[in-house]
Amino acid sequence: MPIVQNQDSLLNIALDAFQAAIQLDSNAAYIQNELGVIYQLKMSIKSPKLYLKATTMAPTGYSWANHWVVCTFE
């Protein structure tokens, strides 16, 4: 995470961008995963749900999705 005076503003910019992206392709597992990362950084309870959604949507062999689910529930 970059060191900035207002980290939340960068997260909000990223959140807006990924929410727009999910409107373009709601079946993209990597977008769901990135939204989970953003929500986790914002300390949101939405992140575990998005990580689980990403794992169910990700093609077989995508270990990044499983990694984040493990991190979320530790």
N, C-alpha and C positions, 0 to 999 in steps of 0.2 A: 504494500500500500504506500503510495507516495506521501511524503511529509508535506502537508499544506496547512495553512491556517484554518481553512474550513473544509475538512474532509467530506462533510455531508453534502456540500454543494456538488462536488465531483461525483459522488454516488448518485445524486439526484439526476445529473446529466446522463450518466450511464443508464440509470433506471429508465428514463424517458426514451433513450435510444433503443434499449432492448424491448421495451413495451411496444414501440413502433415496429420493431423487427418481428415480434411474435404475431402481430396483425398480418404481416406479409406471409409468414410460414409458421402456422401454429403447430406443425408436426416436427419442427426442428428441435431435436433433443438438446443440442448444444446451446440453443437460446434459453430453454428451460433451465439448464444447468447454470448458465451465466446469471440469469435472474435469481436463482438460488444463492449464488455467491454474493450478489449485491445485497439481497435481503439478509444474508448472514452477517455481512459487514455492517448493515444498519441495525443489527440485533433484532430482526423481525422473526416472528413465529411462522412466517410463510415459507422460510427456506427449506425445512425438511420436506414439506409437501412438494415443492418444486423439484428437489433432488430426486425424490421417489418417482415423480412423473418423468424426469429425464431418463432414469434407468429403464423404465418400461418402454420408452420411445427409442432409446439408443440402439443402433444396430449391434448385433453380437460382436463381442471383442473390444468394445469401447470401455476400457478400464477406468477412464477418468470419472465416469458417472458413478461407478461403484465406490471409488475412492472418496468422493465427496459425501456420499451417504454415510459411509463409515465415520468420517470426520464430524458430521453433523450430530450423530447420536452418541459420540464419546462422552 
